Amino acid sequence: MNNSKQMNNNKLSNLKQIVNCDTYALHDPDSEDWHTAVQRARSELQQYGCSVLTDFIRPQILNELEQQSEALAPDAYDTVETVNVYNTDPNQSLPLEHPARITFERGNAFVARDLIPENYLIHLLYANPLFKQFLAACFEIDVLHELRDPLAGLCINVLQPDRGHPWHFDTNEFTVSLLTKSADQGGVFQYCPNIRTPEQENLSDVHAVITGSAASRIQNLDLKCGDLQLFMGRYALHRVSKVQGEKERHTAIFAYTKLPDVIGSVERTRQLFGRVLPEHLAAQQNSARSDKLMD
């Protein structure tokens, strides 16, 4: 058997060991089950900006998934910062009613990709071509590229007890995440789908949500360990409520883009990981934006 065929067999074997292929059939893109799962995800993304693939991970390996997550958590860059929903400087020259003037305390921590061993389950899944093919079909994109960022391409978000992730928008148009450890209580994912568009910030609606006067717009997701979430986070205001109890909440974040060779900004990277690499400094000279939103 040649090396290329052996590598493909290994990737297929790894996928079947990790993913609940009886339901999602990632190993067989020509199957009815594969197309059914893709169509459901597409429909939910179009209607709600979010699709949750429940029990995506095989139940037999959920303990291993959590144990690996716990082993990495102490390496998370942990800091408390004052932020706004756009992760920008709260410019005091803005009008008082501008949502960027309202600040929150963000106390979540991130484990960078270069600290995650390549044989860990989330790393095997992130780089698997059949996984990427399935996700691309769900998001209706021809090809998904791994973020070339050596820190942010794949990371683990750690929320300790009494901490949450406050209201914010994502830099990427879409996000893929996998809950690897559930909290005892709290840690609920909350979001307002399509609250802004590439052309319009809709500042009054954003202000109403973050000041608590538009509770009816908020959707709640109480995710379970092993659930895969597809999310249009660029246009949906979202947060994770405070974690309660003794257990931390861990989430693996798989970062993909429509374009190849994308690397995160220097400032954003420093915020999340406490350090930058030469790749970030070099990429800063050629950065481009897909829209003119605040961030």
C-alpha positions as CSV (number, residue, x, y, z in Angstrom):
1,M,0.0,0.0,0.0
2,N,1.5,3.4,-1.0
3,N,1.9,6.2,1.5
4,S,-0.9,8.3,0.1
5,K,-3.5,5.5,0.3
6,Q,-2.3,4.7,3.8
7,M,-2.8,8.3,4.9
8,N,-6.3,8.4,3.5
9,N,-7.2,5.2,5.3
10,N,-5.9,6.6,8.6
11,K,-7.9,9.8,8.2
12,L,-11.1,7.8,7.5
13,S,-10.4,5.5,10.5
14,N,-9.8,8.5,12.7
15,L,-13.0,10.2,11.5
16,K,-15.1,7.1,12.2
17,Q,-13.6,6.8,15.7
18,I,-14.5,10.4,16.6
19,V,-17.7,11.3,14.8
20,N,-21.1,9.7,15.1
21,C,-21.1,8.6,11.5
22,D,-24.3,6.5,11.9
23,T,-26.1,9.8,12.0
24,Y,-24.0,12.2,10.1
25,A,-22.2,9.9,7.6
26,L,-19.2,12.2,7.1
27,H,-17.3,9.2,5.6
28,D,-19.8,8.9,2.7
29,P,-20.6,12.2,1.0
30,D,-22.7,10.4,-1.6
31,S,-25.1,9.0,1.0
32,E,-28.7,10.1,1.7
33,D,-27.8,10.5,5.4
34,W,-24.9,13.0,4.5
35,H,-27.2,15.0,2.3
36,T,-30.0,15.0,4.9
37,A,-27.6,16.4,7.5
38,V,-26.3,19.1,5.2
39,Q,-29.7,20.2,4.1
40,R,-30.9,20.5,7.7
41,A,-27.8,22.5,8.7
42,R,-28.3,24.8,5.6
43,S,-31.9,25.4,6.4
44,E,-31.2,26.3,10.1
45,L,-28.3,28.5,9.2
46,Q,-30.5,30.4,6.7
47,Q,-33.4,30.8,9.1
48,Y,-31.7,31.2,12.5
49,G,-28.0,31.8,11.7
50,C,-27.2,28.8,13.8
51,S,-27.3,25.0,13.6
52,V,-26.5,22.5,16.3
53,L,-25.5,19.0,15.4
54,T,-26.4,17.2,18.6
55,D,-24.4,14.1,19.7
56,F,-21.9,14.8,16.8
57,I,-19.1,13.0,18.8
58,R,-19.4,9.3,19.5
59,P,-20.6,8.8,23.1
60,Q,-17.8,6.2,23.7
61,I,-15.1,8.9,23.4
62,L,-16.8,11.8,25.3
63,N,-14.7,11.0,28.4
64,E,-11.5,11.1,26.4
65,L,-12.5,14.3,24.7
66,E,-13.1,15.9,28.1
67,Q,-9.9,14.5,29.6
68,Q,-7.8,15.9,26.8
69,S,-9.5,19.3,27.2
70,E,-8.8,19.3,30.9
71,A,-5.2,18.4,30.3
72,L,-4.8,21.5,28.1
73,A,-6.8,24.0,30.2
74,P,-3.9,24.9,32.5
75,D,-2.0,26.2,29.5
76,A,-4.7,28.8,28.6
77,Y,-3.8,32.4,28.5
78,D,-6.0,33.8,31.3
79,T,-6.6,37.5,31.6
80,V,-9.5,39.8,32.6
81,E,-10.1,42.7,30.3
82,T,-12.7,45.5,29.9
83,V,-14.3,45.2,26.4
84,N,-17.2,46.3,24.4
85,V,-19.3,44.3,21.9
86,Y,-17.0,45.2,19.0
87,N,-13.7,44.5,20.9
88,T,-12.7,48.1,20.1
89,D,-11.5,51.0,22.1
90,P,-14.6,52.4,24.0
91,N,-14.3,55.8,22.3
92,Q,-15.7,58.4,24.7
93,S,-16.3,60.8,21.8
94,L,-19.2,58.6,20.5
95,P,-22.8,59.5,21.5
96,L,-23.9,58.3,24.9
97,E,-26.4,55.9,23.3
98,H,-23.8,54.2,21.1
99,P,-23.4,50.5,22.1
100,A,-19.6,50.8,21.8
101,R,-19.7,53.1,24.9
102,I,-21.0,50.3,27.0
103,T,-18.3,48.0,28.5
104,F,-18.2,44.6,30.1
105,E,-15.6,42.5,31.9
106,R,-14.3,39.6,29.8
107,G,-12.6,36.8,31.8
108,N,-12.3,33.9,29.5
109,A,-9.1,32.2,28.6
110,F,-7.7,30.5,25.4
111,V,-5.4,27.6,24.7
112,A,-3.5,28.3,21.4
113,R,-3.2,25.9,18.6
114,D,0.6,25.4,19.0
115,L,-0.1,24.0,22.5
116,I,-2.6,21.3,21.2
117,P,-0.9,18.0,20.3
118,E,-1.6,16.8,16.7
119,N,-2.8,13.4,18.0
120,Y,-5.5,15.0,20.2
121,L,-9.1,14.3,19.0
122,I,-9.9,18.0,18.2
123,H,-6.7,18.3,16.2
124,L,-7.4,15.2,14.2
125,L,-11.0,16.4,13.5
126,Y,-9.9,20.0,12.6
127,A,-7.5,18.8,9.8
128,N,-9.7,16.0,8.5
129,P,-10.6,16.6,4.8
130,L,-14.0,14.9,5.1
131,F,-14.9,17.1,8.1
132,K,-13.9,20.2,6.1
133,Q,-15.9,19.0,3.1
134,F,-19.0,18.5,5.2
135,L,-18.7,21.9,6.8
136,A,-18.2,23.6,3.5
137,A,-21.4,22.0,2.2
138,C,-23.3,23.1,5.3
139,F,-22.1,26.7,4.9
140,E,-22.7,26.5,1.1
141,I,-19.0,27.3,0.3
142,D,-17.0,25.6,-2.4
143,V,-13.8,25.1,-0.3
144,L,-13.0,25.8,3.4
145,H,-9.4,26.6,4.3
146,E,-7.8,26.1,7.7
147,L,-6.9,29.5,9.2
148,R,-3.1,29.7,8.6
149,D,-2.8,31.4,12.0
150,P,-0.4,29.3,14.1
151,L,-2.3,30.3,17.3
152,A,-5.9,30.9,16.4
153,G,-6.5,28.2,13.8
154,L,-7.6,25.8,16.4
155,C,-8.0,26.8,20.1
156,I,-9.8,25.9,23.3
157,N,-11.9,28.5,25.1
158,V,-11.9,28.0,28.9
159,L,-14.5,29.5,31.1
160,Q,-13.9,29.2,34.8
161,P,-16.7,29.3,37.5
162,D,-18.2,32.7,37.9
163,R,-16.9,33.8,34.5
164,G,-18.7,34.3,31.2
165,H,-18.1,35.6,27.7
166,P,-19.9,39.0,27.4
167,W,-21.9,40.2,24.4
168,H,-19.8,40.4,21.2
169,F,-19.6,39.9,17.5
170,D,-17.1,37.5,15.8
171,T,-14.5,38.7,13.3
172,N,-15.1,35.7,11.1
173,E,-18.4,35.4,9.1
174,F,-18.9,31.9,10.4
175,T,-17.8,29.9,13.4
176,V,-17.5,26.1,14.1
177,S,-17.3,25.1,17.8
178,L,-17.5,21.9,19.8
179,L,-18.4,21.7,23.5
180,T,-15.7,19.5,25.1
181,K,-16.7,20.0,28.8
182,S,-20.0,21.2,30.2
183,A,-20.4,23.4,33.3
184,D,-22.4,22.2,36.3
185,Q,-24.8,25.1,35.7
186,G,-24.9,28.3,33.6
187,G,-22.6,28.6,30.6
188,V,-25.7,29.0,28.3
189,F,-25.0,30.2,24.8
190,Q,-27.3,33.2,24.0
191,Y,-27.6,35.0,20.7
192,C,-29.6,37.4,18.6
193,P,-29.5,36.2,14.9
194,N,-29.1,38.6,12.1
195,I,-29.1,41.7,14.3
196,R,-26.9,43.4,11.8
197,T,-25.9,43.0,8.1
198,P,-22.7,43.7,6.1
199,E,-24.2,47.0,5.2
200,Q,-25.9,48.1,8.4
201,E,-24.8,48.1,12.1
202,N,-28.4,48.5,13.5
203,L,-27.0,50.3,16.5
204,S,-30.3,50.9,18.2
205,D,-31.1,47.1,18.2
206,V,-27.7,46.2,19.5
207,H,-28.0,48.8,22.3
208,A,-31.5,47.5,23.3
209,V,-30.1,43.9,23.7
210,I,-27.0,44.8,25.7
211,T,-29.0,47.1,28.0
212,G,-31.6,44.4,28.7
213,S,-34.6,46.1,27.0
214,A,-35.0,43.5,24.2
215,A,-35.0,40.1,26.0
216,S,-37.5,38.7,23.5
217,R,-34.8,38.8,20.8
218,I,-32.5,36.5,22.7
219,Q,-32.3,32.8,21.8
220,N,-30.9,30.3,24.3
221,L,-28.9,27.2,23.6
222,D,-28.0,24.8,26.4
223,L,-25.3,22.8,24.6
224,K,-24.1,19.4,25.7
225,C,-20.6,17.9,25.5
226,G,-20.1,16.5,22.0
227,D,-22.5,18.9,20.3
228,L,-21.1,20.7,17.2
229,Q,-22.3,24.2,16.6
230,L,-22.3,26.0,13.3
231,F,-22.8,29.7,13.7
232,M,-22.9,33.0,11.7
233,G,-21.3,35.0,14.4
234,R,-20.3,38.0,12.3
235,Y,-23.9,39.2,12.2
236,A,-25.3,37.7,15.4
237,L,-24.8,39.4,18.7
238,H,-23.9,36.6,21.2
239,R,-22.5,35.7,24.6
240,V,-22.1,32.8,27.1
241,S,-23.7,33.4,30.5
242,K,-21.7,33.0,33.7
243,V,-20.5,29.5,34.6
244,Q,-21.9,28.3,37.9
245,G,-20.8,25.4,40.1
246,E,-17.4,23.7,40.4
247,K,-16.7,22.7,36.8
248,E,-15.1,24.8,34.0
249,R,-16.8,25.1,30.6
250,H,-14.5,24.2,27.6
251,T,-15.2,24.7,23.9
252,A,-13.0,23.8,21.0
253,I,-13.1,26.5,18.3
254,F,-12.3,25.4,14.7
255,A,-11.3,28.4,12.6
256,Y,-11.8,28.2,8.8
257,T,-12.0,30.8,6.1
258,K,-13.2,31.1,2.5
259,L,-9.8,32.4,1.4
260,P,-6.4,30.7,1.9
261,D,-3.5,32.1,4.0
262,V,-5.6,34.1,6.4
263,I,-3.8,35.1,9.7
264,G,-5.3,37.1,12.6
265,S,-4.5,40.7,13.4
266,V,-1.7,41.6,15.8
267,E,-3.9,43.3,18.4
268,R,-6.6,40.7,18.4
269,T,-4.1,37.9,18.7
270,R,-2.4,39.7,21.6
271,Q,-5.7,40.1,23.4
272,L,-6.6,36.4,23.1
273,F,-3.2,34.6,23.5
274,G,-1.0,37.2,25.2
275,R,1.6,36.9,22.5
276,V,2.2,37.3,18.7
277,L,4.5,35.5,16.3
278,P,6.5,36.7,13.3
279,E,3.6,35.4,11.1
280,H,1.2,37.9,12.6
281,L,3.6,40.8,12.2
282,A,4.2,39.9,8.5
283,A,0.5,39.5,7.8
284,Q,-0.3,42.9,9.3
285,Q,1.1,44.6,6.2
286,N,-1.4,42.8,3.9
287,S,-4.6,42.8,5.9
288,A,-7.9,43.1,4.2
289,R,-11.5,43.4,5.3
290,S,-14.6,41.8,3.7
291,D,-16.9,44.6,5.1
292,K,-16.8,47.9,6.8
293,L,-18.5,46.9,10.1
294,M,-16.9,48.2,13.3
295,D,-15.6,44.7,14.1
